[in-house]
Amino acid sequence: MIIDIIINAFVFLMTGFLTVRIFKKEGQWSWANGVSAFRFFTILSNVFCAIACLLMCFCADQTWAWTLKYIGTAAVAVTLLTVFFFLGPTQGYDKMLGGTDVFWHLIDPLLAILSFSIWERRGMSFGFALLGVLPVALYGVMYLYRIIYAPEERRWEDFYGFNGGGHWKISFTAMMIGAFLISMGLMGLQNI
């Protein structure tokens, strides 16, 4: 359907434009600035979803492309809901939704969810829906390693605040439960 192609193309183009912009700092090209941005789940999830959106523009009838779109949609849905229920209250909604962050955190995720749930419905089994938890599981393990177990010189600061007070186990469990519930929600929308 043409509206689905338009939405998928928009998500890809907007994310591509914003991704190029993160490689600039104070008007100058900065490879380091761009690469360092890829430690954030927001960037990773949006770029992955944007690539899946591009594939859906040309390969919508292929199960593998639809599967990638599902995983990408689940990932950006996690980004969206994490901003609204955790990062917004702890770091401020004006920061989370200001400037270009409104696209990373709100507009692109909503468009991906909308297109996947309305124009790309195929039905989904419970087992298949569990694929939507993969991005959070993989990133969660990497984040945990980088903020706690990596050698001191290679550690990241806890920019999401998930280890506040040493409570990473609670944060990790909550994120996994959240990713599971989002996956179940997307499965429900697919099976209406």
Salt bridges, closest charged atoms under 4 A:
GLU120 OE1 - LYS69 NZ 3.02
GLU152 OE1 - ARG155 NH1 3.30
GLU157 OE2 - ARG39 NH1 3.24
